[in-house]
Each structure stands twice: as structure tokens, then as C-alpha cells.
Amino acid sequence: MPGRLSIVMLPVMGAAFATALILYAPEPIRALWRSGNVSDLDRQVAGKQDKEGEKSQVIQITDDDRAIAQIDTIEVGRGTLTRRIIVPGSIVPHADRLARVSVKLPSIVAELRKRIGDSVSKDEVIAVLESREVADAKSEYLAARLTDELQQELFERDKALWDKRISSEQQFLRSRNAAAQTKMRLDTARQKLIALGLEEKEIGALPAQPESSLRRQDVRAPISGRVVERKVDLGTALGRDNLETELFVILNLERVWIELAVNADDLSTVKEGQKVEVSGRGIADKGQAQIIFISPLLDKDTRSARVVAEIPNPAGIWRPGSFVTAAITIEEQQADTAVPLSALQTIGTERVVFVRTAGGFEKRAITVGNSDTRMAEVTSGLRPGEIIARSNTFALKAELLKSSVED
């Protein structure tokens, strides 16, 4: 069965096999093929088919042969045609998902619980410091807390005596004033600990801790993510000369930004909230981003504006520093009947698709309307719900031409 063999072998043999098809044709047809004037060949075959009727428009092929030939099908339906502008861009970290863990407190690194590359959770302890200043602040707080508890008890006793008119008003006022002062000193000591980085739950647990732990302070992760930099070693002295020292850099890549350079001439068509299709070298899948910021300033050298789009990155394929190509959707149009561009072929002057039938595929002439880089609108010749070939349609076209030439 020559026709069946042709369909199966086309994806494998490519152009060599397509040329071999014409070896069976008469000399005038072979001359057209050798000259490269394929459109003339299409017109000649199309004219022959018009004369011979609809029977020559059907290509017989089994499901097994279709699978081997890698001819996929798709159901015809509604589609969206988009108009885009293509701009270069680069991946950068999300500004709200990058944290630099720094310490200004004079201290020594006692423990480093995370290494570079480790994952961390928000508020997880990633390092432990030892500091005399922390020990002094904790001791001051504990002393203030004890003094305040005693003074509050005295105040409550004097208040009860004053209410019963057993003690003097002067004693009551002195006790109330002393209680207010100890409360203020306790609040000041608590605020000092908070300024040193302690949380309320840590402060509340101080009375139950042993004295040996007073000089230790936990450093917690401010966000969830991965440690991408660790800048200190065990025993490193921090906060010398009252300068801030950076311990870790934590990065969360679940969402990243794409910085785009949009030409000034295209800025009027770009709006915040527009969709962006992103592709990168070595990345098979395309990502869907959304514009979140358009700079009001133009670069004086390139005359382009900085545009920032945000893209989800759960698999971590979009790495900061990578260069990408972004297609910004500036207009969308709905089409009642749309087909992929890969499904279209040209025979003579006709645009055609191949409609799935019970025994194979039927050539169908259609009228094409608007199109974009992926889809085309069909205004006549095709109905929604019909099944057409969408890939390797050149194999079907070549088989149709071959069958016509052999006849």
C-alpha cells in the first residue's frame, strides 16, 4: 500500500521522501518540483482534483498509522487571538521575598544552624549569638519585673487599707506613685529587649531560664525560603564599632519579578495588569506573568522604560539573572471558530485543513480571517466541534499530492 507507507515514513524521511514522491510523476511535474516552484505544483494538482471530484480529497489512514506519523488532532472551537509586542527581560528576585539577616549588637557567633542552600521557615532559629549586652538587658528586665511585682502587691495592700480608711491618704498616694514608677521601668526594660531582637514569648519565658542562657540570643528567619548566602563563621565578632554585620541572605523564589525594557514608542499600549507570556532559553514551558509596575522614567541612553512583571515560580525554573523574552498582550479578540496555524496548509490558491473522517482525513477548503502567531480565525468552511489534524499536516498534504500525481 504505497499511500499508507507514505504517511508513516514522512516524519522519518522528511524532505528526501517528499522529493521521492515526485519520481512517480510525469516529466512536467518533476520539472516543477526540481525548479522549487511548489505553488505551481499545488495549483496543477488542485486543478486535477477539482476535475476528479471529492473522492480524491480523502486520505485513507488507520489510527495506528496516524499515531506512528505523529499526526495529532484537535476539536475545532472558540479561540482568542492576541496582538503582542516582544521585549527582552531578565529575572530578578521579588523585592518582598528577599531578606538580609543582619545584627548590630556587639556579640559572638555561638551557633550556625543553617548552611548555604538549606530551606528555612519563617521565625525558625538560624543562629545563636552570645552577648554581654544581651545578658545585661535580660538581667535588668528580670530585676525590674521582680521589683514591679513587689511594688504592685504593696500598692494593692495600701489601696485596700485606704478604702477602709485604716491608713492615711498620703501613704496611699506614695504607694501608687512607686507602683507607677516600677511599672514604667519594667516597660522600658521590655522595650530594650525588643529592640535587641527578642520576641514577646521569649521575654515571657526569661524567668524560667537558667542564668547561663542569659547571654544567648536566638536569630530567627524573617521569611520562609532558602539560604543563598552565609557571610559569617563560628566565633565571628559582630557589631564592632557599632556597625551592622550581615549574617545570612534568604531568598524565596516561589514568585519572582521580570524586569522588561519597553521602548518609548510602545509604552502607550502597555498597562498595569496586562498579561505577559515569558519564554527562556533551555526552558521548555512558557510562563504567564502579569505587569505590576511601569516606571514613569525613561533611560536616557536606551530611551526605554523599566516595566516589572510578576510570575509564579513554584518549580524554581525561573532563576534570577536569567535573560528571557516576553510577549506582552496588548489586545485580545474572541473568535467563534479558530484553528492552530500548524493545522493550515496551502494547495494552489486555497487554504485548507484536514478534517478527521471515519477512515482517514478529508481535505477541506476554508476561509481564513484574522490571525496571530499561534491561531487563525476561520470565517467559513469549518464548524465548531469538528476534528481536524493540527500537527504534521504537511505529511497529509504530501500524500494528497502524491495520490493525485499517481492518478
URBELQUI-V318375 format. One record per residue. N is the residue number from 1. RES is the residue in one small letter. SS is DSSP state (helix for helix, strand for strand, loop for the rest). Layout:
# URBELQUI-V318375
n={N | N}
res={RES | RES}
ss={SS | SS}
This chain:
# URBELQUI-V318375
n={1 | 2 | 3 | 4 | 5 | 6 | 7 | 8 | 9 | 10 | 11 | 12 | 13 | 14 | 15 | 16 | 17 | 18 | 19 | 20 | 21 | 22 | 23 | 24 | 25 | 26 | 27 | 28 | 29 | 30 | 31 | 32 | 33 | 34 | 35 | 36 | 37 | 38 | 39 | 40 | 41 | 42 | 43 | 44 | 45 | 46 | 47 | 48 | 49 | 50 | 51 | 52 | 53 | 54 | 55 | 56 | 57 | 58 | 59 | 60 | 61 | 62 | 63 | 64 | 65 | 66 | 67 | 68 | 69 | 70 | 71 | 72 | 73 | 74 | 75 | 76 | 77 | 78 | 79 | 80 | 81 | 82 | 83 | 84 | 85 | 86 | 87 | 88 | 89 | 90 | 91 | 92 | 93 | 94 | 95 | 96 | 97 | 98 | 99 | 100 | 101 | 102 | 103 | 104 | 105 | 106 | 107 | 108 | 109 | 110 | 111 | 112 | 113 | 114 | 115 | 116 | 117 | 118 | 119 | 120 | 121 | 122 | 123 | 124 | 125 | 126 | 127 | 128 | 129 | 130 | 131 | 132 | 133 | 134 | 135 | 136 | 137 | 138 | 139 | 140 | 141 | 142 | 143 | 144 | 145 | 146 | 147 | 148 | 149 | 150 | 151 | 152 | 153 | 154 | 155 | 156 | 157 | 158 | 159 | 160 | 161 | 162 | 163 | 164 | 165 | 166 | 167 | 168 | 169 | 170 | 171 | 172 | 173 | 174 | 175 | 176 | 177 | 178 | 179 | 180 | 181 | 182 | 183 | 184 | 185 | 186 | 187 | 188 | 189 | 190 | 191 | 192 | 193 | 194 | 195 | 196 | 197 | 198 | 199 | 200 | 201 | 202 | 203 | 204 | 205 | 206 | 207 | 208 | 209 | 210 | 211 | 212 | 213 | 214 | 215 | 216 | 217 | 218 | 219 | 220 | 221 | 222 | 223 | 224 | 225 | 226 | 227 | 228 | 229 | 230 | 231 | 232 | 233 | 234 | 235 | 236 | 237 | 238 | 239 | 240 | 241 | 242 | 243 | 244 | 245 | 246 | 247 | 248 | 249 | 250 | 251 | 252 | 253 | 254 | 255 | 256 | 257 | 258 | 259 | 260 | 261 | 262 | 263 | 264 | 265 | 266 | 267 | 268 | 269 | 270 | 271 | 272 | 273 | 274 | 275 | 276 | 277 | 278 | 279 | 280 | 281 | 282 | 283 | 284 | 285 | 286 | 287 | 288 | 289 | 290 | 291 | 292 | 293 | 294 | 295 | 296 | 297 | 298 | 299 | 300 | 301 | 302 | 303 | 304 | 305 | 306 | 307 | 308 | 309 | 310 | 311 | 312 | 313 | 314 | 315 | 316 | 317 | 318 | 319 | 320 | 321 | 322 | 323 | 324 | 325 | 326 | 327 | 328 | 329 | 330 | 331 | 332 | 333 | 334 | 335 | 336 | 337 | 338 | 339 | 340 | 341 | 342 | 343 | 344 | 345 | 346 | 347 | 348 | 349 | 350 | 351 | 352 | 353 | 354 | 355 | 356 | 357 | 358 | 359 | 360 | 361 | 362 | 363 | 364 | 365 | 366 | 367 | 368 | 369 | 370 | 371 | 372 | 373 | 374 | 375 | 376 | 377 | 378 | 379 | 380 | 381 | 382 | 383 | 384 | 385 | 386 | 387 | 388 | 389 | 390 | 391 | 392 | 393 | 394 | 395 | 396 | 397 | 398 | 399 | 400 | 401 | 402 | 403 | 404 | 405 | 406 | 407}
res={m | p | g | r | l | s | i | v | m | l | p | v | m | g | a | a | f | a | t | a | l | i | l | y | a | p | e | p | i | r | a | l | w | r | s | g | n | v | s | d | l | d | r | q | v | a | g | k | q | d | k | e | g | e | k | s | q | v | i | q | i | t | d | d | d | r | a | i | a | q | i | d | t | i | e | v | g | r | g | t | l | t | r | r | i | i | v | p | g | s | i | v | p | h | a | d | r | l | a | r | v | s | v | k | l | p | s | i | v | a | e | l | r | k | r | i | g | d | s | v | s | k | d | e | v | i | a | v | l | e | s | r | e | v | a | d | a | k | s | e | y | l | a | a | r | l | t | d | e | l | q | q | e | l | f | e | r | d | k | a | l | w | d | k | r | i | s | s | e | q | q | f | l | r | s | r | n | a | a | a | q | t | k | m | r | l | d | t | a | r | q | k | l | i | a | l | g | l | e | e | k | e | i | g | a | l | p | a | q | p | e | s | s | l | r | r | q | d | v | r | a | p | i | s | g | r | v | v | e | r | k | v | d | l | g | t | a | l | g | r | d | n | l | e | t | e | l | f | v | i | l | n | l | e | r | v | w | i | e | l | a | v | n | a | d | d | l | s | t | v | k | e | g | q | k | v | e | v | s | g | r | g | i | a | d | k | g | q | a | q | i | i | f | i | s | p | l | l | d | k | d | t | r | s | a | r | v | v | a | e | i | p | n | p | a | g | i | w | r | p | g | s | f | v | t | a | a | i | t | i | e | e | q | q | a | d | t | a | v | p | l | s | a | l | q | t | i | g | t | e | r | v | v | f | v | r | t | a | g | g | f | e | k | r | a | i | t | v | g | n | s | d | t | r | m | a | e | v | t | s | g | l | r | p | g | e | i | i | a | r | s | n | t | f | a | l | k | a | e | l | l | k | s | s | v | e | d}
ss={loop | helix | helix | helix | helix | helix | helix | helix | helix | helix | helix | helix | helix | loop | helix | helix | helix | helix | helix | helix | helix | helix | helix | helix | loop | loop | helix | helix | helix | helix | helix | helix | helix | helix | helix | loop | loop | helix | helix | helix | helix | helix | helix | helix | helix | helix | helix | helix | helix | helix | helix | helix | loop | helix | helix | helix | helix | strand | strand | strand | loop | loop | helix | helix | helix | helix | helix | helix | loop | loop | loop | loop | strand | strand | strand | loop | strand | strand | strand | strand | strand | strand | strand | strand | strand | strand | strand | strand | strand | strand | strand | strand | strand | loop | helix | helix | helix | strand | strand | strand | strand | strand | strand | loop | loop | loop | strand | strand | strand | strand | strand | strand | loop | loop | loop | loop | loop | loop | strand | strand | loop | loop | loop | loop | strand | strand | strand | strand | strand | strand | loop | helix | helix | helix | helix | helix | helix | helix | helix | helix | helix | helix | helix | helix | helix | helix | helix | helix | helix | helix | helix | helix | helix | helix | helix | helix | helix | helix | helix | helix | helix | helix | helix | loop | loop | loop | loop | loop | helix | helix | helix | helix | helix | helix | helix | helix | helix | helix | helix | helix | helix | helix | helix | helix | helix | helix | helix | helix | helix | helix | helix | helix | helix | helix | helix | loop | loop | loop | loop | helix | helix | helix | helix | helix | loop | helix | helix | helix | loop | loop | helix | helix | helix | loop | loop | strand | strand | strand | strand | strand | loop | loop | loop | loop | strand | strand | strand | strand | strand | strand | loop | loop | loop | loop | loop | loop | strand | strand | loop | helix | helix | helix | loop | loop | strand | strand | strand | strand | strand | strand | strand | loop | loop | loop | strand | strand | strand | strand | strand | strand | strand | strand | strand | helix | helix | helix | helix | helix | helix | loop | loop | loop | loop | loop | strand | strand | strand | strand | strand | strand | loop | loop | loop | loop | loop | loop | strand | strand | strand | strand | strand | strand | strand | strand | strand | strand | strand | strand | loop | loop | loop | loop | loop | strand | strand | strand | strand | strand | strand | strand | strand | strand | loop | loop | loop | loop | loop | loop | loop | loop | loop | loop | strand | strand | strand | strand | strand | strand | strand | strand | strand | strand | strand | strand | strand | strand | strand | strand | strand | strand | helix | helix | helix | loop | strand | strand | strand | loop | loop | strand | strand | strand | strand | strand | strand | strand | loop | loop | loop | strand | strand | strand | strand | strand | strand | strand | strand | strand | strand | strand | strand | loop | loop | loop | strand | strand | strand | strand | strand | strand | loop | loop | loop | loop | loop | loop | strand | strand | strand | loop | loop | loop | helix | helix | helix | helix | helix | helix | helix | helix | helix | helix | helix | helix | helix | helix | loop}
